[in-house]
Amino acid sequence: MVDKYKVITLCGSTKFKDEFLNEQKRLTLEGNIVISVGFFEHSKEDEVWTKNTKEMLDDMHKRKIDMADEIFVINKDGYIGSSTKSEIEYATKTGKMVHYMEN
């Protein structure tokens, strides 16, 4: 049963919260297991940041990529920031398929 579903990790700027939620819903309804971000730090949520929070979150997201069959990049208006670029490079290096919301 586990092999029945493709696992997809969403990547992209967390300022695109609505797009993340829309793509998560769409991909799930298409029969995929979707791994997403834990929260949307660029969407005005009030979070407590420590010195190493960004580094920890970036590393955690790469572990989510490790668990996935492929990644889906939320690149609204063609935007790809430095963290997302790093995730795309990591996914490519580890043999994961990369798909984009916008080409």
N, C-alpha and C positions, 0 to 999 in steps of 0.2 A: 504493500500500500504506500510506503514511503516514496518509492520511485515513481509513483503516479503523478506527483505534483512537482513542478519546477519551483525552485526557490530563487527569488529575485530580491536583491538589496537596492533600495532607493538611495540615490546620491544626488546632492545638489545643495544650493544655498538654502539655509533654513528660513530665509526671508520669504520664500515661496511656499508658505504653509498651506494655502488653499490648493495649490497645485500638487503638493505632496499628498494631501488627503484625497483629492480627486483621483490621482493615479493609483494610490493604494487601493481605493475602492474598485476601480476599473480592473486592475490586475488581479485582485482577489476574486472578483466575479467571473473572470476568465479562467479561474481554476489554478491560480498560482499561490504559493505561500510567500507573503511579502514581509520583508524585514525593513524597518524604517528607522528614522532618528528617534531618540528618546524624548526630545523636546525641541522646541523651536526658539533657540536663543536669540535669533535676529528678529523675532516677531513681537517684541516688546513684552515678553514674559519677564517678570522680576525674579531672577535667579541669583543665588549667592555664588560668586566665582572665587576660586582660590587661584594661586599662582599657576598651578599645573592643570587647571580644568580643561583648557582647550587642547593641550597635548593628550590628556587622557581620552577626551571625546574623539579626537582624530584617530587614536590607536584603537579604541573600541569599534569605531566604524570600519576600520580595516579588518578587524576580527569578524564583523558582520559580513564583509565581502568574502572572507575565507569560507563562511558557512553557505554562501550562495552559489547557484549555478551560473548566474549572470547578474549584471547590474543594469539599472535603468536610471538614466541621468535626467534630472529635472533641470532643464536649461532654458527657462522662460526667457524670451527675447534674445536667445543665443548666449545668455550669461553663464559663464563658468568661472568661478573664483579659484583661488589658489588651493584651497582644501579639496575642492571637487576635482580639480586637475590632478592633484596628487592621488586621489582615489581612483580616477580613471587609469592613470599610469600603473598603479598597483594592481588593479583588476586585469589589465592587459598583460602585465608581467607574469601574473599567476594563471593565465590562460582562461580568464572569464570572458564571456561575451559581453559587449557593451552596446546598449541601445539608448537612443536619445529621444526625449519628448519632442524636440524640434531639431530638424537637420540643418 
